[in-house]
Amino acid sequence: MGRKFLVGGNWKMNGSLELAKTLVNSLNSQKWNTDLLEVVIAPPFPYLSVVRESLRKDVGVSAQNVYFEKSGAFTGETSTEFLKDLKIEWTLTGHSERREYFHESNEIVAKKTAHALASGIKVILCCGEKLEHRESGQTNDIVFAQLKAVADQVKDWTNVVIAYEPVWAIGTGKVATPEQAQDTHADIRKWLAENVSADVAANTRILYGGSVNGKNSASLAGQADIDGFLVGGASLKEAEFAQIIANANV
Ligand code: PGA
């Protein structure tokens, strides 16, 4: 069975109740082949509930972050149990903004990933290198270290989707070329084959993220190892996100 193409929308700390309703209505009225294409959106925490209740059931809803403890004195954190209560079936982990601004180490990201999976929440695990790493030829070292931390704690990868997001391409308008993205995706798949299993390498979806829009998504989607997108800015624009869904390689 092939890998089902996945288009994810990461709203980050953007939007409003009004915009959430607009984006939900837009998705509710679009048509695509749900056997071949999965769509997941990640609104800010306060809107998760209203989005889940108003959004068609075949579109997934994701948190953007989660904590690795079930409950307790952890002011400001969010438990996987809250997500399950609200029928939120996904979370992102390890987004580069969390790694950079909130100092989440590879180990913290791995702990969150393992805890979410053990709790029954599916994970979009983000990884990616900074510009200086790409320019000094360290892309694979950085990305593989991020993945290894997770592989040390996670044995069952069934509910993991990897999002490769080069930091230099996020929110910059500077998208990776289809060849650059394909090369790194293929390297990640090879790493999975050698360090996890051939099965996990063959079945794990690897999304590309970083300045994906309605124009550049078609050529990216055509690459053999690109199994979908994690879209930031363009996921807040209904027509643009609809175009990305329409350009999915299905
Ligand atoms: P962008 O963000 O599409 O705005 O570059 C992608 C992401 O950070 O997930």
Residues whose N, C-alpha, C, O or C-beta is under 5 A from the ligand:
A	BS01	PGA	N10 A169 I170 G171 T172 G209 G210 S211 V212 L230 V231 G232 G233 A234
